[in-house]
Amino acid sequence: MIRITKGKGKPKNRTFVENNRPIVLAAGGTGGHIVPAMRVASDLIKTGRKVVLITDRRFDRYKGLFFKYRFFSSANLRIITIPIRSFNSSPTILTFMLDIIVSFAKCLLFILKENPKIFIGFGGYVSVVPLLSALLTFKNIVIHEQNAIFGKANRIFAKHASSILFSFPEFSYIPKKQYKEIQNKLIISGLPNFLDEESGGKSSYKIIHDIGVKEEIVILITGGGQGATFFSFNIPPAMILLAKSHPSIKFKIFHQVRENEMQVAREMYESAGITNLIVIMESLFKDVPSLLMIADFAIIRGGASSIVETANSRVFPIVIPMPNSSGGHQVKNAKILAKNNAGVMISQNEYTPEKLALVINRAISDGLFYFPVINSASELFKKNSTDVFLNLVLYNDLDFVYYGGKK
């Protein structure tokens, strides 16, 4: 049987047990792992709990995203950085092994000293050492999978986790043999993010206008945390075609481009001389939720965070997944979106500027295409997913869980 959350309200007001024992979040140092972990940390700290994030040096690149939140400066948040890195990025095999040994020692000493209550793994190779340390010391572990398929780290621990939280609303990409072993642990939780907090809870109530009569159409283009070279050089021609085909509409484009590619992309836009095309270009948009609140379309990669934030913001998602993502997870994420009529997927191998412009043109001219996609996208993913984490981790309360049908 599959456990799927109903998502009732806030966690129940109960007396905490062993409130002094920290809760450990283990997350690889990329935005797709870090952001969900930090959102859960935020809500746990609001309840007075101590939270420890175990991550790697790459976390420094994302610190700036959290400075504005009160929880980040809380005495109840502790960051432990372990020296582990991927095998490919290690200079030698000896260095790789030494990093693992030091990381294990650091995690085990922390466990012996602090006696944490539970470990939550958010994926990435960085989470392997903390979760293995937890198992060796008989600690309870929970894992969260952002994507439609298990990442390598989560595949290792799925059998040993007490609960497995999934962002996507189905488990079709879990191998049948593995599914049989873990089906009673699966919970659809959604993907924790800061969208509702940053939008003041307004993202679910965004009013969708008839785009065919709008005088200004806003398009957000982002290729993930570091941008995407493919987007830098292949999206501008599509935007130029689009603006040319609708001279009476002003197109406002927010395009995230890598710093070293910005000049070329800017010249592509400017050389077209299109007066109804306004382009704002940044190497990193630090307030994506605010941009999603005004956007009509978002052209994104297939990472879970990008898809879920766009869908929940009632923005029309156009996904061009990275074809060589680990395990093909971006393609599989995008396929679930497209299968549910919650977005449009364009394969990078089949992409042309004309094809992208055609999709947007169709949405502008056909409300029966545009509105159903927006509505399906906004209903596909679970909202307020941190409530699931809090109910499960703080209270082991599964009253909010019901048993669905067999797969």
Secondary structure, 3 states (H helix, E strand, C coil): CCEEECCCCCCCCCCCCCCCCCEEEECCCCHHHHHHHHHHHHHHHHCCCCEEEEECHHHHHHHHHCCCCHHHHCCCEEEEECCCCCCCCCCCHHHHHHHHHHHHHHHHHHHHHHCCCEEEECCCHHHHHHHHHHHHCCCEEEEEECCCCCCHHHHHHCCCCCEEEECCCCCCCCCHHHHHHHHHHEEECCCCCCHHHHCCCCHHHCCCCCHHHCCEEEEEEECCCCCCHHHHHHHHHHHHHHHHHCCCCEEEEEEECCHHHHHHHHHHHHHHCCCCEEEEEECCCCCHHHHHHHCCEEEECCCHHHHHHHHHCCCEEEECCCCCCHHHHHHHHHHHHHHCCCCEECCHHHCCHHHHHHHHHHHHHCHHHHHHHHHHHHHHCCCCCHHHHHHHHHHCCCCCEEECCCC
